[in-house]
Amino acid sequence: SRYASLFMDTDVYGAHSTGTDALWSGVPIVVPAPGLNFASRVSSSLLHSVGLTHLISRTWQDYQDIATALAQSPQKLEAVRGT
């Protein structure tokens, strides 16, 4: 069984090895708009490298909308996991 369905990253200091572990485990990451410092852009870079750029938000509303859409649709969430 799964313990997590969706990983919500933070904006100031994003996931690094934890984000990598989540992706390897099939748990998609929703990322806030990339910040100005290196630590806030790591998750975006991870998602770029695996072709999941549609999970990188541009605004806080976009961040919430992406997460809500995935949380409310098991089909969308499973489609992202299968990528």
C-alpha positions, 0 to 999 in steps of 0.5 A, a space after each residue: 500500500 502507499 503511504 503518500 499520494 502527492 508531495 507538496 513542496 515548499 517555496 523557500 527551501 525545496 525538496 532535494 533528496 526527499 524529492 528524488 526519493 518521492 519521484 523514485 517511489 512514484 509520488 508526484 511533486 507539486 512545486 511552487 513557482 521557482 524562487 531566486 535561490 538555488 535551494 528553491 529551484 531544485 524540485 523544479 529541476 527534478 521535474 524538468 528532468 523527468 518530463 513533469 513540468 506541468 507540476 511546476 506552478 507559476 503562481 500560488 493559485 496555480 500551485 493550489 489548483 494543480 494540487 486540488 485537481 490531482 487530489 480530486 481525480 484519482 485518474 489524473 493522479 494515476 496518469 501522472 504516476 505512470 509517467 
